Amino acid sequence: MAKLIGKYAYAKLKSVEVKKEAQTEGWEWRKGSIGKIGTLSLFESKHKYPGKRFVHMNCFEGEWLTTGCGEVEISDTELKVTSKNSVYIFKIGGKGYQLWVDEKTETEQ
């Protein structure tokens, strides 16, 4: 089971791009999530890809999106996930921004 690092009460998928070396047929479905808004959970893999991170977004419309494991960069307004095949950029800033911690969240040391 992955370790929950943090949750964002508001997130919006701004963009997703395929990496040149990973261009494959059937990749385009990811672009259908651009503009979707929801809550975002940041996880760290403990077993399959130790130390690598990924996000799971529950859209307010009832859909969801989970990225592959990779490197995560976080600024005040954006969260970027660079996985093996894709680069995702989420908006996490603005009035709706909130990072919260609950009993399942393991804070970073």
C-alpha positions in Angstrom: 0.0 0.0 0.0 1.3 3.5 -0.9 2.0 6.1 1.7 -0.3 9.1 1.6 1.8 12.3 1.6 -0.8 15.0 1.3 -4.2 16.0 0.0 -5.3 19.1 -1.8 -8.9 20.1 -1.5 -8.9 21.8 -4.9 -6.9 20.8 -8.0 -7.3 21.3 -11.7 -5.5 19.4 -14.4 -3.9 22.2 -16.5 -2.1 20.0 -19.1 -0.8 16.6 -19.9 1.8 15.7 -22.5 3.2 12.5 -23.8 7.0 12.2 -23.6 8.6 11.8 -27.0 10.2 8.4 -26.2 6.8 7.1 -25.0 4.5 8.1 -27.9 2.2 5.2 -28.3 -1.3 4.7 -29.8 -4.1 5.0 -27.2 -2.3 7.7 -25.1 -4.7 10.5 -26.1 -7.5 9.6 -23.6 -5.5 11.4 -20.9 -6.2 14.8 -22.6 -9.9 14.3 -21.9 -9.1 15.1 -18.2 -7.7 18.5 -18.9 -9.8 21.2 -17.2 -11.3 18.7 -14.7 -11.5 19.9 -11.1 -11.4 17.8 -7.9 -9.5 16.7 -4.9 -5.9 15.5 -5.3 -4.1 13.0 -3.1 -0.3 12.7 -3.3 1.2 9.2 -2.6 4.6 7.7 -2.4 5.1 4.1 -3.5 6.5 1.8 -0.8 7.0 -1.4 -2.7 6.7 -1.5 -6.4 8.6 1.8 -7.1 10.0 2.8 -3.7 10.4 6.5 -3.3 8.6 7.4 -6.5 5.4 9.5 -6.2 2.1 9.6 -8.0 -1.2 11.4 -7.6 -4.8 10.3 -7.7 -7.5 12.9 -8.5 -11.2 12.5 -7.7 -13.0 14.8 -10.0 -16.1 16.6 -8.7 -18.0 15.2 -11.7 -17.5 11.6 -10.4 -14.5 10.7 -12.7 -11.0 10.0 -11.5 -7.4 10.0 -12.7 -4.3 8.3 -11.4 -0.9 9.1 -12.8 2.0 6.7 -13.1 4.8 6.8 -10.6 7.6 9.3 -11.2 9.1 12.6 -9.9 6.9 15.3 -8.4 7.7 19.0 -8.2 5.5 21.3 -6.1 5.3 25.1 -6.1 2.8 27.4 -4.5 0.4 27.1 -7.4 1.3 23.9 -9.3 2.1 20.3 -8.9 4.0 18.6 -11.7 4.2 14.8 -12.1 6.8 13.4 -14.6 6.1 9.7 -15.1 7.7 7.2 -17.5 5.3 8.2 -20.3 3.7 11.5 -19.4 4.1 14.9 -17.8 1.0 16.2 -15.8 0.6 19.7 -14.5 -2.1 20.4 -11.9 -3.1 23.8 -10.6 -3.3 23.7 -6.8 -3.1 27.4 -5.8 -5.5 30.2 -5.5 -8.5 30.7 -3.3 -9.5 27.1 -3.4 -6.1 25.9 -2.3 -5.8 23.8 0.9 -3.4 21.2 1.9 -4.7 19.1 4.8 -3.5 16.3 6.9 -5.6 13.5 8.4 -4.9 10.4 10.4 -3.8 8.5 7.3 -1.4 11.1 6.1 2.3 10.6 6.9 4.0 13.9 7.1 7.4 14.3 5.5 10.5 14.6 7.8 
